[in-house]
C-alpha cells in the first residue's frame, strides 16, 4: 500500500467510525464497508439514500443498513448463494462420475456375460469337463459380484445426494426466510419488520407510529377469480405501499393479505392522515381479470393505526394497531381507525 493511499484510508476511517458511533451502528465488516463508501462520496446514490434515512431517524435501522449495503456496496454474488451453488455443483459432479463408472461396469459385465454364454454353448456342443464348466460359473459369479458392488455404490451415492438435497433445501428455506424482501410484492418482509421495529423501540421512539392494513374480502378474489388474480391484487396494493415509502416511512408485507408501515417521528394524527391517503389510493385501484378482461373495481383495504407510548412493548404496540384494524373491519371496512 502506498503512503498516499494509507493516509487517505486513515482519513476515511476517522470520519466513518465517529458516524457509526453517533448512529449506533455495530462496527461489523459490512457496516464499516457501507460507511467507508459513504464518507468517500464515491457512490452519490448511496450518499443520497443514506442521508435521506438519517434525516428521519436517530439511528440507522439495521434492515435499511443491510439494504443499502446490498444495493450499493456488496458484490452481486452473495457468499451464501455461492456456497449453495458450489455444493450443488460438487454433488452433481459426484453423481455424474458415479453414473459413468456404473455405466462402464455394466457394459463390461454385459460383454463378459455374452462371452460366458457363448463359451457355455461351446461346452454344450463340445462336451467340456466339469472343471471347465465350474470356471465359467465362477466367472459369472465374479462378474455378478462386481456389478452388484458398482450398483450398490451408485445407490449409496444417490442416498447421499438425497440427503444433500434436503440439506440444501433447508439452507434455501433459511436463506429465503432471512431475505429482506417479499418476492411477490417487492416490499420488505415480516422478518425485516420484526428486526426494524425491535431496533427502533430500543432507540428514541418518540412519535413512532405503526399502520396495519388488510385487503378487504381478499378471500373472495381467490375464490371467484383464482389465485393469479389474487396475486395481481397483492402486487397492485404492494405497489401503493411501496410508493408511500417516503419521509422515513418503511413499508412491509406483514403476512398474507396484510401490510404494515412504520413511520418514525410522526405522531398519531399525521400517521392517520398518511393511512387515509393510502386508503383512498387503494380504493381507486382498477384491475382487470386477464382471462375474461372483466374489470375489477372493488379493491379496498381497512387500516388500524397506533402510536408508541411509554411502557409499550413490541407486542402491545402491534396489538393496539391490530385491534384498531379489527374495529375497522367490524365497522364496515375501507376505513381508518382511529378516525
Backbone as numpy.savetxt, mean C-alpha at the origin, in Angstrom:
# Nx Ny Nz CAx CAy CAz Cx Cy Cz
36.54 13.29 -0.67 35.69 14.48 -0.67 36.58 15.73 -0.67
36.29 16.67 -1.58 37.07 17.90 -1.64 36.75 18.78 -0.45
37.68 19.72 -0.15 37.49 20.60 0.99 36.25 21.48 0.81
36.04 21.96 -0.43 34.88 22.84 -0.68 33.57 22.09 -0.49
33.54 20.82 -0.90 32.33 20.01 -0.73 32.07 19.74 0.74
33.16 19.50 1.49 33.02 19.26 2.93 32.46 20.49 3.63
33.00 21.66 3.26 32.54 22.92 3.87 31.07 23.15 3.53
30.71 22.88 2.28 29.33 23.08 1.83 28.37 22.16 2.58
28.74 20.87 2.69 27.86 19.92 3.38 27.73 20.24 4.86
28.81 20.74 5.48 28.76 21.15 6.89 27.82 22.33 7.09
27.84 23.23 6.13 26.96 24.40 6.19 25.49 23.96 6.14
25.20 22.99 5.25 23.83 22.47 5.14 23.43 21.73 6.41
24.39 21.00 6.99 24.13 20.27 8.23 23.73 21.23 9.34
24.44 22.35 9.44 24.16 23.32 10.50 22.80 23.99 10.32
22.29 23.98 9.10 20.95 24.52 8.86 19.87 23.47 9.10
20.14 22.25 8.65 19.12 21.19 8.68 18.78 20.74 10.10
19.81 20.48 10.91 19.57 19.90 12.23 18.75 20.82 13.14
19.05 22.12 13.24 18.20 22.99 14.08 16.74 23.03 13.60
16.53 22.99 12.29 15.16 22.98 11.77 14.45 21.69 12.17
15.15 20.57 12.11 14.56 19.30 12.51 14.20 19.31 14.00
15.04 19.92 14.80 14.74 20.03 16.23 13.54 20.95 16.46
13.47 22.05 15.72 12.38 23.00 15.87 11.03 22.36 15.58
10.99 21.55 14.53 9.73 20.93 14.11 9.58 19.49 14.61
10.39 19.13 15.62 10.27 17.84 16.31 10.37 16.66 15.34
11.36 16.71 14.49 11.55 15.67 13.48 12.65 14.72 13.94
12.37 13.43 14.09 13.43 12.47 14.48 14.56 12.48 13.45
15.80 12.41 13.95 16.96 12.48 13.05 17.27 11.12 12.45
16.33 10.60 11.68 16.54 9.35 10.95 17.22 9.69 9.62
17.84 8.69 8.96 18.49 8.96 7.67 17.54 9.57 6.63
16.30 9.04 6.56 15.37 9.55 5.55 14.95 10.98 5.88
14.70 11.26 7.17 14.34 12.63 7.56 15.49 13.60 7.30
16.70 13.15 7.61 17.84 14.03 7.36 18.01 14.29 5.86
17.82 13.25 5.06 17.93 13.42 3.60 16.89 14.43 3.10
15.68 14.36 3.68 14.62 15.29 3.30 15.02 16.73 3.64
15.45 16.94 4.87 15.77 18.30 5.30 17.07 18.81 4.67
17.99 17.91 4.40 19.21 18.32 3.71 18.85 18.84 2.32
17.96 18.10 1.62 17.52 18.54 0.30 16.78 19.87 0.40
16.03 20.04 1.48 15.26 21.27 1.67 16.18 22.49 1.82
17.18 22.37 2.70 18.03 23.54 2.97 18.95 23.86 1.79
19.25 22.88 0.95 20.07 23.17 -0.23 19.29 23.97 -1.26
17.95 23.82 -1.25 17.13 24.54 -2.22 17.25 24.00 -3.63
17.81 22.79 -3.77 18.02 22.23 -5.10 16.75 21.70 -5.74
15.71 21.47 -4.92 14.43 20.98 -5.45 13.36 22.00 -5.09
13.10 22.96 -5.96 12.14 24.03 -5.64 10.75 23.51 -5.27
10.33 22.42 -5.93 9.01 21.86 -5.62 8.94 21.37 -4.18
10.03 20.73 -3.72 10.09 20.26 -2.33 10.04 21.45 -1.38
10.81 22.49 -1.68 10.83 23.68 -0.82 9.44 24.28 -0.69
8.73 24.39 -1.81 7.39 24.98 -1.79 6.42 24.11 -0.99
6.45 22.79 -1.22 5.54 21.88 -0.52 5.81 21.87 0.98
7.09 21.81 1.35 7.43 21.74 2.78 7.11 23.06 3.47
7.37 24.17 2.80 7.01 25.47 3.37 5.50 25.56 3.60
4.73 25.02 2.68 3.28 25.05 2.81 2.81 24.24 4.02
3.39 23.06 4.20 3.04 22.21 5.35 3.39 22.91 6.66
4.59 23.49 6.71 5.05 24.11 7.96 4.27 25.37 8.30
3.66 25.99 7.30 2.88 27.20 7.56 1.59 26.90 8.31
1.19 25.62 8.33 -0.05 25.23 9.00 0.17 24.31 10.20
1.42 23.96 10.48 1.69 23.02 11.56 2.86 23.51 12.41
2.83 23.17 13.69 3.96 23.44 14.57 4.99 22.32 14.52
4.60 21.19 13.93 5.51 20.07 13.73 5.42 19.66 12.27
6.33 18.80 11.85 6.19 18.20 10.52 5.55 16.83 10.72
4.26 16.68 10.40 3.59 15.39 10.61 4.34 14.27 9.89
4.53 13.12 10.55 5.39 12.05 9.99 4.93 11.51 8.66
3.61 11.39 8.45 3.14 10.85 7.18 3.42 11.83 6.04
3.24 13.12 6.32 3.54 14.11 5.29 5.04 14.15 5.01
5.86 13.92 6.05 7.31 13.84 5.84 7.66 12.67 4.94
7.04 11.50 5.21 7.28 10.33 4.36 6.85 10.58 2.93
5.71 11.23 2.77 5.20 11.51 1.44 6.14 12.44 0.67
6.62 13.48 1.33 7.56 14.40 0.70 8.86 13.70 0.33
9.33 12.85 1.24 10.57 12.11 0.97 10.41 11.22 -0.26
9.29 10.48 -0.33 9.07 9.58 -1.46 8.90 10.34 -2.77
8.23 11.50 -2.71 7.93 12.24 -3.92 9.12 13.01 -4.47
10.01 13.48 -3.57 11.05 14.39 -4.03 12.49 13.92 -3.78
12.67 12.96 -2.88 14.03 12.58 -2.50 14.35 11.13 -2.81
13.44 10.22 -2.44 13.75 8.79 -2.51 13.90 8.31 -3.94
14.72 7.30 -4.07 14.82 6.59 -5.34 13.49 5.91 -5.60
13.06 5.87 -6.84 11.78 5.28 -7.18 11.69 3.81 -6.79
12.84 3.14 -6.75 12.83 1.71 -6.41 13.03 1.56 -4.92
11.95 1.34 -4.19 12.04 1.18 -2.74 12.77 -0.12 -2.42
13.52 -0.09 -1.32 14.31 -1.27 -0.96 13.45 -2.49 -0.70
12.27 -2.29 -0.09 11.41 -3.45 0.19 10.91 -4.08 -1.10
10.58 -3.25 -2.09 10.13 -3.75 -3.38 11.26 -4.51 -4.05
12.48 -3.95 -3.99 13.62 -4.62 -4.60 13.86 -5.97 -3.95
13.74 -6.02 -2.64 13.99 -7.28 -1.94 12.97 -8.34 -2.33
11.69 -7.96 -2.42 10.67 -8.91 -2.83 10.92 -9.40 -4.26
11.28 -8.48 -5.13 11.57 -8.87 -6.52 12.76 -9.82 -6.58
13.77 -9.51 -5.78 14.95 -10.38 -5.74 14.58 -11.78 -5.27
13.74 -11.88 -4.24 13.31 -13.18 -3.73 12.51 -13.96 -4.78
11.65 -13.26 -5.49 10.86 -13.92 -6.54 11.76 -14.43 -7.65
12.72 -13.60 -8.07 13.63 -14.01 -9.14 14.47 -15.22 -8.72
14.94 -15.21 -7.47 15.73 -16.34 -6.98 14.89 -17.62 -6.94
13.65 -17.48 -6.48 12.76 -18.63 -6.40 12.48 -19.20 -7.80
12.21 -18.33 -8.76 11.93 -18.77 -10.13 13.17 -19.42 -10.76
14.34 -18.87 -10.44 15.58 -19.45 -10.97 15.78 -20.87 -10.45
15.53 -21.06 -9.15 15.67 -22.40 -8.55 14.67 -23.38 -9.16
13.43 -22.93 -9.31 12.41 -23.79 -9.89 12.73 -24.15 -11.34
13.21 -23.17 -12.09 13.55 -23.41 -13.50 14.67 -24.42 -13.62
15.71 -24.26 -12.78 16.82 -25.20 -12.83 16.39 -26.60 -12.41
15.56 -26.68 -11.36 15.06 -27.97 -10.91 14.22 -28.64 -11.98
13.42 -27.84 -12.66 12.59 -28.38 -13.74 13.44 -28.88 -14.89
14.48 -28.13 -15.22 15.39 -28.56 -16.29 16.07 -29.88 -15.92
16.55 -29.96 -14.68 17.23 -31.18 -14.23 16.28 -32.37 -14.28
15.05 -32.16 -13.81 14.06 -33.25 -13.83 13.73 -33.67 -15.26
13.64 -32.69 -16.15 13.37 -33.00 -17.56 14.50 -33.84 -18.16
15.75 -33.46 -17.86 16.91 -34.23 -18.37 16.89 -35.64 -17.81
16.64 -35.75 -16.49 16.61 -37.08 -15.86 15.48 -37.94 -16.45
14.34 -37.33 -16.70 13.21 -38.06 -17.27 13.54 -38.55 -18.67
14.19 -37.68 -19.47 14.57 -38.06 -20.84 15.58 -39.20 -20.82
16.55 -39.10 -19.90 17.55 -40.17 -19.79 16.91 -41.48 -19.36
15.95 -41.39 -18.42 15.28 -42.60 -17.97 14.46 -43.21 -19.10
13.80 -42.36 -19.90 13.01 -42.85 -21.02 13.90 -43.58 -22.03
15.08 -42.99 -22.30 16.02 -43.65 -23.22 16.50 -44.97 -22.66
16.82 -44.96 -21.36 17.28 -46.19 -20.71 16.18 -47.25 -20.71
14.93 -46.81 -20.49 13.80 -47.72 -20.46 13.58 -48.35 -21.84
13.66 -47.52 -22.88 13.50 -48.04 -24.25 14.58 -49.05 -24.59
15.82 -48.74 -24.17 16.93 -49.64 -24.46 16.77 -50.97 -23.72
16.32 -50.86 -22.44 16.15 -52.08 -21.63 15.04 -52.97 -22.19
13.94 -52.36 -22.60 12.85 -53.13 -23.20 13.30 -53.82 -24.50
14.14 -53.10 -25.26 14.68 -53.70 -26.49 15.53 -54.92 -26.17
16.34 -54.79 -25.10 17.19 -55.91 -24.70 16.36 -57.07 -24.15
15.24 -56.73 -23.47 14.36 -57.78 -22.97 13.72 -58.56 -24.11
13.41 -57.86 -25.18 12.86 -58.54 -26.36 13.89 -59.51 -26.95
15.17 -59.08 -26.92 16.23 -59.97 -27.41 16.39 -61.19 -26.50
16.20 -60.95 -25.19 16.27 -62.06 -24.23 15.23 -63.10 -24.57
14.03 -62.59 -24.89 12.93 -63.49 -25.21 13.20 -64.30 -26.49
13.84 -63.66 -27.46 14.07 -64.35 -28.74 15.33 -65.19 -28.72
16.33 -64.78 -27.93 17.62 -65.48 -27.95 17.78 -66.46 -26.79
16.86 -66.39 -25.83 16.95 -67.33 -24.72 18.15 -67.09 -23.84
18.32 -65.83 -23.35 19.47 -65.49 -22.52 19.37 -66.13 -21.14
20.48 -66.10 -20.42 20.53 -66.73 -19.10 19.77 -65.90 -18.07
19.53 -66.52 -16.91 18.84 -65.85 -15.81 19.65 -64.65 -15.32
20.97 -64.79 -15.28 21.84 -63.71 -14.82 21.71 -62.48 -15.71
21.63 -62.70 -17.03 21.48 -61.59 -17.98 20.12 -60.87 -17.77
19.11 -61.66 -17.52 17.78 -61.08 -17.26 17.81 -60.25 -15.97
18.47 -60.78 -14.93 18.55 -60.07 -13.65 19.31 -58.75 -13.80
20.34 -58.74 -14.65 21.09 -57.50 -14.89 20.19 -56.43 -15.50
19.36 -56.89 -16.44 18.43 -55.93 -17.06 17.42 -55.40 -16.04
16.95 -56.28 -15.16 16.00 -55.85 -14.13 16.66 -54.86 -13.17
17.95 -55.15 -12.83 18.67 -54.23 -11.94 18.80 -52.84 -12.57
19.00 -52.82 -13.90 19.08 -51.54 -14.60 17.76 -50.77 -14.48
16.65 -51.50 -14.64 15.33 -50.87 -14.52 15.12 -50.32 -13.12
15.48 -51.11 -12.10 15.32 -50.69 -10.72 16.18 -49.47 -10.43
17.43 -49.47 -10.90 18.34 -48.34 -10.69 17.82 -47.08 -11.35
17.33 -47.23 -12.60 16.77 -46.07 -13.29 15.53 -45.54 -12.60
14.69 -46.44 -12.08 13.47 -46.04 -11.37 13.81 -45.25 -10.11
14.83 -45.74 -9.38 15.25 -45.03 -8.18 15.77 -43.63 -8.51
16.53 -43.53 -9.60 17.10 -42.24 -9.98 16.01 -41.24 -10.34
15.01 -41.68 -11.13 13.95 -40.77 -11.54 13.06 -40.42 -10.36
12.87 -41.40 -9.44 12.07 -41.11 -8.25 12.77 -40.06 -7.39
14.10 -40.17 -7.26 14.86 -39.19 -6.50 14.74 -37.81 -7.14
14.81 -37.77 -8.47 14.72 -36.50 -9.18 13.35 -35.85 -9.00
12.28 -36.65 -9.13 10.93 -36.11 -8.99 10.65 -35.69 -7.54
11.23 -36.44 -6.58 11.08 -36.06 -5.18 11.75 -34.72 -4.91
12.92 -34.53 -5.53 13.63 -33.27 -5.36 12.82 -32.12 -5.94
12.22 -32.36 -7.11 11.41 -31.33 -7.75 10.17 -31.03 -6.91
9.56 -32.09 -6.36 8.39 -31.90 -5.49 8.76 -31.09 -4.26
9.94 -31.36 -3.71 10.41 -30.61 -2.56 10.64 -29.14 -2.92
11.17 -28.92 -4.14 11.38 -27.55 -4.60 10.05 -26.81 -4.73
9.03 -27.53 -5.22 7.70 -26.92 -5.35 7.12 -26.56 -3.98
7.32 -27.46 -3.01 6.83 -27.19 -1.66 7.52 -25.96 -1.06
8.85 -25.90 -1.28 9.60 -24.75 -0.78 9.13 -23.47 -1.45
8.86 -23.59 -2.77 8.39 -22.43 -3.52 7.04 -21.97 -2.99
6.17 -22.92 -2.65 4.86 -22.58 -2.12 4.99 -21.82 -0.80
5.91 -22.29 0.06 6.14 -21.61 1.32 6.69 -20.20 1.08
7.60 -20.10 0.09 8.18 -18.81 -0.23 7.11 -17.85 -0.76
6.20 -18.39 -1.58 5.11 -17.58 -2.13 4.21 -17.06 -1.00
3.90 -17.94 -0.04 3.07 -17.52 1.09 3.77 -16.41 1.89
5.09 -16.56 2.05 5.85 -15.55 2.77 5.84 -14.22 2.02
6.00 -14.30 0.68 5.99 -13.09 -0.14 4.62 -12.43 -0.12
3.57 -13.26 -0.13 2.21 -12.71 -0.05 2.02 -11.96 1.26
2.57 -12.53 2.33 2.46 -11.88 3.63 3.21 -10.55 3.64
4.43 -10.58 3.03 5.21 -9.34 2.95 4.49 -8.30 2.12
3.88 -8.74 1.02 3.16 -7.81 0.15 1.97 -7.20 0.87
1.25 -8.06 1.61 0.10 -7.56 2.36 0.54 -6.53 3.40
1.68 -6.82 4.06 2.22 -5.89 5.05 2.64 -4.59 4.38
3.28 -4.72 3.21 3.71 -3.54 2.47 2.53 -2.69 2.07
1.46 -3.35 1.60 0.26 -2.61 1.20 -0.40 -1.95 2.41
-0.40 -2.66 3.55 -1.01 -2.10 4.75 -0.28 -0.84 5.20
1.05 -0.89 5.06 1.86 0.22 5.52 2.05 1.29 4.45
1.53 1.08 3.26 1.63 2.09 2.22 0.87 3.34 2.66
1.28 4.47 2.16 0.68 5.71 2.60 -0.69 5.97 1.98
-0.88 5.49 0.75 -2.06 5.91 -0.01 -3.02 4.76 -0.31
-4.30 5.13 -0.41 -5.33 4.19 -0.86 -5.26 4.10 -2.38
-5.15 2.88 -2.90 -4.92 2.70 -4.33 -6.11 3.11 -5.19
-7.33 3.02 -4.66 -8.52 3.33 -5.47 -8.74 4.83 -5.60
-8.68 5.55 -4.49 -9.04 6.97 -4.50 -7.84 7.91 -4.60
-6.65 7.40 -4.27 -5.47 8.26 -4.26 -5.32 9.07 -2.99
-6.26 8.90 -2.06 -6.17 9.60 -0.78 -5.21 8.87 0.17
-4.74 9.55 1.19 -4.01 8.88 2.25 -4.93 7.84 2.89
-4.35 6.73 3.37 -5.18 5.64 3.88 -5.35 5.69 5.40
-6.03 4.69 5.95 -6.34 4.68 7.38 -5.07 4.59 8.23
-4.11 3.82 7.79 -2.85 3.75 8.53 -2.20 5.13 8.62
-2.22 5.86 7.51 -1.67 7.21 7.51 -2.45 8.12 8.46
-3.77 7.98 8.46 -4.61 8.79 9.34 -4.24 8.55 10.80
-4.14 7.28 11.20 -3.83 6.94 12.59 -2.48 7.51 13.01
-1.48 7.36 12.13 -0.14 7.84 12.44 -0.12 9.37 12.52
-0.79 10.02 11.58 -0.81 11.49 11.54 -1.53 12.06 12.75
-2.70 11.51 13.07 -3.48 12.02 14.19 -2.73 11.82 15.52
-2.09 10.68 15.67 -1.31 10.42 16.89 -0.24 11.48 17.07
0.47 11.80 15.97 1.53 12.82 16.04 0.96 14.20 16.35
-0.17 14.54 15.74 -0.77 15.85 15.97 -1.27 16.01 17.40
-1.81 14.95 17.96 -2.33 15.01 19.33 -1.21 15.14 20.35
-0.02 14.69 19.99 1.12 14.79 20.90 1.77 16.16 20.84
1.40 16.96 19.83 1.95 18.29 19.66 0.93 19.34 20.10
1.14 20.59 19.69 0.18 21.65 19.99 -1.07 21.41 19.14
-2.16 20.97 19.75 -3.34 20.57 19.00 -4.51 21.54 19.15
-4.24 22.75 19.58 -5.30 23.73 19.74 -5.94 24.05 18.39
-7.27 23.93 18.32 -7.98 24.22 17.07 -8.00 23.08 16.09
-7.42 21.92 16.44 -7.42 20.77 15.54 -8.84 20.23 15.40
-9.27 20.03 14.15 -10.62 19.54 13.90 -10.60 18.32 12.99
-11.60 17.48 13.18 -11.76 16.27 12.39 -13.13 16.29 11.72
-13.13 16.00 10.41 -14.37 15.83 9.66 -14.45 14.38 9.22
-15.54 13.72 9.57 -15.83 12.38 9.07 -17.01 12.46 8.12
-16.93 11.76 7.01 -18.02 11.78 6.02 -18.30 10.37 5.54
-19.56 10.12 5.24 -19.98 8.79 4.78 -20.92 8.98 3.58
-20.65 8.27 2.47 -21.50 8.38 1.28 -22.88 7.81 1.59
-23.91 8.58 1.30 -25.28 8.16 1.59 -25.73 7.04 0.65
-26.39 6.04 1.24 -27.00 4.94 0.48 -25.99 4.27 -0.47
-24.75 4.15 -0.01 -23.72 3.60 -0.91 -24.02 2.16 -1.30
-24.57 1.39 -0.38 -24.87 -0.01 -0.67 -25.83 -0.13 -1.86
-26.72 0.84 -2.00 -27.68 0.77 -3.11 -27.00 0.92 -4.46
-25.89 1.69 -4.49 -25.15 1.82 -5.76 -24.60 0.46 -6.18
-24.02 -0.24 -5.21 -23.46 -1.56 -5.52 -24.56 -2.56 -5.88
-25.69 -2.52 -5.14 -26.77 -3.48 -5.39 -27.45 -3.22 -6.73
-27.69 -1.95 -7.05 -28.43 -1.62 -8.27 -27.56 -1.57 -9.52
-26.33 -1.06 -9.37 -25.51 -0.83 -10.56 -24.25 -1.70 -10.62
-23.90 -2.35 -9.50 -22.70 -3.19 -9.49 -21.52 -2.47 -8.87
-20.49 -3.24 -8.54 -19.33 -2.71 -7.82 -18.50 -1.77 -8.67
-18.55 -1.91 -10.00 -17.77 -1.01 -10.85 -18.26 0.43 -10.69
-19.58 0.59 -10.65 -20.11 1.94 -10.44 -19.83 2.40 -9.01
-19.90 1.45 -8.07 -19.55 1.79 -6.69 -18.14 2.35 -6.60
-17.21 1.71 -7.30 -15.83 2.20 -7.33 -15.76 3.57 -7.99
-16.57 3.76 -9.03 -16.61 5.05 -9.72 -17.08 6.16 -8.77
-18.07 5.86 -7.94 -18.56 6.82 -6.96 -17.46 7.14 -5.94
-16.78 6.10 -5.45 -15.70 6.30 -4.48 -14.59 7.17 -5.05
-14.24 6.93 -6.31 -13.19 7.72 -6.94 -13.61 9.18 -7.08
-14.87 9.40 -7.51 -15.36 10.76 -7.71 -15.41 11.53 -6.39
-15.92 10.89 -5.33 -15.97 11.54 -4.02 -14.55 11.75 -3.49
-13.69 10.75 -3.70 -12.30 10.88 -3.28 -11.62 12.07 -3.94
-11.95 12.31 -5.22 -11.38 13.44 -5.93 -11.79 14.76 -5.27
-13.05 14.85 -4.83 -13.51 16.06 -4.15 -12.73 16.27 -2.85
-12.49 15.19 -2.13 -11.73 15.30 -0.88 -10.27 15.68 -1.17
-9.72 15.12 -2.25 -8.34 15.43 -2.62 -8.22 16.89 -2.98
-9.19 17.40 -3.73 -9.18 18.81 -4.11 -9.33 19.72 -2.89
-9.96 19.20 -1.83 -10.18 20.00 -0.63 -8.97 20.00 0.31
-7.93 19.27 -0.05 -6.73 19.19 0.80 -5.88 20.44 0.60
-6.25 21.50 1.26 -5.54 22.78 1.16 -5.54 23.43 2.55
-4.77 24.51 2.65 -4.69 25.25 3.93 -4.33 24.33 5.09
-3.45 23.37 4.83 -2.99 22.47 5.90 -3.85 21.26 6.13
-5.01 21.18 5.45 -5.92 20.04 5.64 -5.39 18.82 4.91
-5.59 17.64 5.51 -5.19 16.37 4.89 -6.40 15.46 4.82
-6.62 14.86 3.64 -7.80 14.01 3.42 -7.39 12.54 3.38
-8.29 11.67 3.88 -7.99 10.25 4.01 -9.22 9.42 3.60
-8.97 8.24 3.08 -10.04 7.26 2.99 -10.03 6.50 4.30
-11.06 6.72 5.10 -11.11 6.20 6.46 -11.43 4.72 6.48
-12.16 4.26 5.45 -12.52 2.84 5.36 -13.83 2.69 4.63
-13.91 1.75 3.69 -15.14 1.54 2.94 -15.56 2.80 2.21
-16.80 3.26 2.50 -17.31 4.48 1.87 -17.18 5.69 2.80
-16.31 5.58 3.81 -16.14 6.65 4.79 -14.81 7.37 4.57
-14.86 8.70 4.70 -13.69 9.54 4.46 -13.44 10.44 5.67
-12.23 11.00 5.75 -11.88 11.87 6.88 -11.00 13.00 6.41
-11.09 14.11 7.14 -10.20 15.25 6.91 -9.73 15.76 8.26
-8.42 15.96 8.39 -7.83 16.59 9.57 -7.45 18.02 9.21
-7.92 18.99 10.03 -7.62 20.39 9.76 -6.97 21.00 10.99
-5.69 21.34 10.93 -5.01 21.93 12.09 -5.38 23.41 12.25
-5.38 23.87 13.50 -5.53 25.29 13.81 -6.73 25.93 13.11
-7.86 25.28 13.17 -9.02 25.80 12.45 -10.14 26.25 13.39
-10.58 25.38 14.27 -11.73 25.66 15.11 -12.99 25.08 14.49
-13.98 24.82 15.35 -15.18 24.10 14.92 -15.96 24.86 13.85
-16.09 26.16 13.99 -16.87 26.94 13.03 -16.27 26.86 11.63
-14.98 27.05 11.54 -14.31 27.00 10.24 -14.39 25.59 9.65
-14.18 24.58 10.50 -14.23 23.20 10.02 -15.62 22.83 9.53
-16.65 23.32 10.23 -18.01 23.05 9.82 -18.31 23.69 8.45
-17.82 24.92 8.24 -17.99 25.59 6.95 -17.26 24.82 5.85
-16.10 24.31 6.20 -15.29 23.50 5.29 -16.08 22.26 4.86
-16.69 21.60 5.84 -17.48 20.40 5.56 -18.71 20.73 4.71
-19.34 21.87 4.99 -20.53 22.27 4.24 -20.19 22.53 2.77
-19.06 23.17 2.54 -18.62 23.40 1.16 -18.39 22.07 0.44
-17.76 21.16 1.14 -17.49 19.85 0.56 -18.78 19.08 0.30
-19.72 19.19 1.23 -21.02 18.52 1.05 -21.71 19.00 -0.22
-21.68 20.31 -0.46 -22.33 20.87 -1.65 -21.63 20.41 -2.93
-20.32 20.31 -2.89 -19.58 19.84 -4.07 -19.95 18.40 -4.41
-20.08 17.57 -3.39 -20.44 16.16 -3.63 -21.89 16.07 -4.11
-22.75 16.91 -3.56 -24.16 16.89 -3.95 -24.36 17.27 -5.42
-23.38 17.99 -5.97 -23.46 18.40 -7.38 -22.85 17.38 -8.33
-22.30 16.30 -7.78 -21.69 15.28 -8.64 -22.72 14.69 -9.61
-22.29 14.51 -10.83 -23.15 13.87 -11.83 -22.33 12.79 -12.52
-22.72 11.54 -12.29 -22.02 10.40 -12.88 -22.93 9.71 -13.89
-22.34 8.79 -14.64 -23.10 8.07 -15.65 -22.74 6.60 -15.59
-23.75 5.73 -15.58 -23.54 4.29 -15.64 -22.95 3.95 -17.01
-21.71 3.49 -17.04 -21.03 3.26 -18.31 -21.66 2.14 -19.13
-22.43 1.26 -18.48 -23.07 0.17 -19.23 -24.32 0.64 -19.95
-25.14 1.45 -19.27 -26.42 1.88 -19.84 -26.40 3.35 -20.24
-25.32 4.07 -19.85 -25.19 5.51 -20.07 -26.27 6.30 -19.33
-26.91 5.67 -18.36 -27.94 6.34 -17.56 -27.26 7.27 -16.55
-27.73 8.53 -16.45 -27.10 9.46 -15.50 -27.43 9.08 -14.06
-26.45 9.26 -13.18 -26.61 8.99 -11.76 -26.42 10.32 -11.03
-27.51 10.91 -10.57 -27.44 12.24 -9.98 -27.74 12.26 -8.49
-27.74 11.12 -7.87 -28.18 11.05 -6.47 -27.04 10.79 -5.50
-25.83 11.27 -5.81 -24.69 11.07 -4.91 -24.67 12.18 -3.86
-24.61 11.78 -2.61 -24.51 12.75 -1.52 -23.75 12.11 -0.36
-23.41 12.93 0.63 -22.68 12.41 1.79 -23.12 13.16 3.04
-23.04 12.47 4.17 -23.34 13.06 5.47 -22.03 13.31 6.22
-22.01 14.37 7.06 -20.77 14.80 7.69 -20.94 14.98 9.20
-19.90 14.56 9.93 -19.81 14.82 11.36 -18.50 15.51 11.66
-18.54 16.57 12.48 -17.34 17.37 12.76 -17.09 17.42 14.26
-15.82 17.37 14.63 -15.46 17.55 16.04 -14.20 18.39 16.15
-14.10 19.12 17.26 -12.89 19.90 17.57 -12.23 19.32 18.80
-10.91 19.24 18.77 -10.18 18.70 19.91 -10.38 19.61 21.13
-10.67 18.97 22.27 -10.79 19.70 23.53 -9.84 19.08 24.54
-9.45 19.85 25.53 -8.53 19.34 26.56 -9.11 18.09 27.22
-8.28 17.09 27.35 -8.72 15.83 27.95 -9.11 14.80 26.92
-9.21 15.21 25.64 -9.54 14.26 24.59 -8.43 13.25 24.39
-8.82 12.02 24.12 -7.89 11.00 23.63 -8.15 10.84 22.14
-7.31 10.08 21.49 -7.53 9.81 20.08 -8.90 9.19 19.86
-9.26 8.27 20.74 -10.55 7.56 20.61 -11.74 8.49 20.82
-11.69 9.33 21.86 -12.82 10.22 22.14 -12.98 11.30 21.08
-11.87 11.75 20.54 -11.88 12.76 19.49 -12.58 12.22 18.24
-12.22 11.00 17.85 -12.85 10.37 16.67 -14.30 10.03 16.98
-14.55 9.53 18.20 -15.91 9.09 18.56 -16.90 10.24 18.49
-16.47 11.45 18.86 -17.38 12.59 18.84 -17.76 12.96 17.40
-16.79 12.90 16.50 -17.09 13.15 15.09 -17.99 12.06 14.54
-17.75 10.82 14.97 -18.55 9.70 14.51 -19.98 9.80 15.01
-20.16 10.26 16.25 -21.51 10.45 16.80 -22.28 11.51 16.01
-21.59 12.58 15.65 -22.22 13.63 14.84 -22.57 13.13 13.44
-21.70 12.29 12.90 -21.99 11.69 11.59 -23.24 10.81 11.68
-23.35 10.04 12.75 -24.52 9.18 12.95 -25.79 10.01 13.07
-25.70 11.15 13.77 -26.85 12.04 13.89 -27.26 12.59 12.52
-26.27 12.91 11.70 -26.56 13.42 10.36 -27.31 12.38 9.54
-26.95 11.12 9.72 -27.66 10.04 9.03 -29.10 9.94 9.53
-29.28 10.06 10.86 -30.61 9.94 11.45 -31.54 11.09 11.03
-30.95 12.25 10.83 -31.75 13.44 10.53 -32.04 13.61 9.03
-31.77 12.60 8.25 -32.14 12.65 6.84 -31.00 12.62 5.85
-29.76 12.59 6.31 -28.59 12.50 5.45 -28.34 13.81 4.67
-27.17 13.85 4.02 -26.76 14.98 3.20 -26.76 16.29 4.00
-26.33 16.21 5.26 -26.21 17.39 6.10 -24.92 17.31 6.91
-24.58 18.43 7.54 -23.39 18.51 8.41 -23.86 18.71 9.84
-23.32 17.91 10.75 -23.60 18.04 12.18 -22.27 18.23 12.90
-22.13 19.27 13.78 -23.19 20.19 14.23 -23.54 21.22 13.17
-24.80 21.67 13.22 -25.26 22.67 12.25 -24.77 24.05 12.64
